[in-house]
Amino acid sequence: MASDEKKVLTFDEVSNHNKTKDCWLIISGKVYDVTPFMDDHPGGDEVLLSSTGKDATNDFEDVGHSDTARDMMKQYYIGEIDSSTVPAKRTYVPPQQAAYNQDKTQDFVIKILQFLVPILILGLALVVRQYTKKE
């Protein structure tokens, strides 16, 4: 930035920049306009776009970026995020699962029948063959 004064941006303001031609990220409380870097990012622009509209610090740190990558960030820095405008982290909501069936008797009977019926048919076929062979 040209001046020593840091520009403070709100979360909503930064969240609006979520397109390939206009992409801002929040990393470690700082805001970066990574639009010029979209085509050059080794992970592709989809990776950057998936990190918009949230605090992308974990996404950035989990990848293990090189020192060179961290140095490059300076040229895309545009300001600080107003931390009071960042929404609290969403709590994990597990996907809905089918109710647990404690009475597995029905399933067990079906599996036994799937095993026994072919064996009974085979046995019946062998018995019929034996009797028809003698006559």
N, C-alpha and C positions, 0 to 999 in steps of 0.2 A: 504494500500500500504506500501511497505517496506521502501521506501524513502520518504522524505518530499516533493520532487518535484512532482507536479501534472502532470499527463499525459494528454495532450490535444488531443482530437480526432476530426476528421471532421465528418460532418453529413453523407457524402457518406460512410465513413468507418464504421460508426455505423449501417447505413441502410442495409449493406450487411449481418448483423447478424440477420436474420429474420426467423430462422427455429427452430423447437422443440429442436434439438440437438445443437443449436448455436443461442442464443437469447439475444440481448442487448437492453436496454431501456434507453431513455433520460427522466429524471425526474428532474425538477428544475435546469437545467443546468449541471447536473451530469450524468455520464454514468454508468449503472449497467449491469453486465453480470449475468442475472437471469437464465441461463441454468440449474444450479444445482437445482433450485427451481421450475422448470416447473412441475414436478410430484406432488409436495407438495402444490402448490398454491391452496387455498380454492376455488377460482373461476374457476380453470381449466387452462390448458395451452392455450386454445383458447383466453382467455381474454388477456393474456400476448402477444401472437402472434399478436393480432389485434392492439396492441399499438406499434408495431415496425415500423420503417420507418417514424416516426414523433415525435414531442415533446409530450410525454405521460403524462405531468404534470397534465393536466385537467382530463384525464382519471383516474389518480391515486387519485387526490384530490376529485373528484366527488363521489368516492366510500366511502370515510370516513374511511380510514385505522386506525387501532388501534396504540397506542404507541409502542406496541410490534412489529407490522409489520414495523413501521418506524425504530425501533432499528435494526431489522434484515437486513435492507437495507445496513447497513455499511459493512457487510461481502461480499456483491456483488459489491461494488463500485470499478470501475476500472479507472476512470478519469473524466475529465471535457469535455464538448462539446465546440468546437470553434463556438461561437454564430454567427459569420459572415458567416458560411457555412450552417446554418439552413435556409431553404427557407422560404419566407414570407408565412403567413397563407393563405390558399386558400380561395377565396371569395365564398360565398354560391351561387350556381347557381340553381335556382328553376327548378323542372322538367317541361317539356313542357306540356302545357294543351291545350285541344281543344279550338278553337276560340269560343268566347262568342256569342251565337245566340240571337241577340236583337229581332228578329222577331220570337216570340214563337207561332205565330198563328197556324202553322202546328201542333205542339205538342199539343196545346190546343184542336184543332179539333179532333185529334186522341183520346185523353182522353175522350172527350165528347161522341164520337161514341162508344168507348169501354163500356161506361156506358149505353148509350141509346139503342143500338142495342139489347142487351139481354132483356131489358125491353119491347121493341117493339115486340120481338118474343114471350115473355111471354103473352103480351096483345093479340096478334094475336091468340095464342093458346087458350086463355080463350074465345075469341069471337067465334072461330070455335067450341069449345066445347058447348057453349051455343046454337048455331044454330043447331048443330047436335043432341042435347039432345031433343029439342022440336019436331023434326020431327020423 
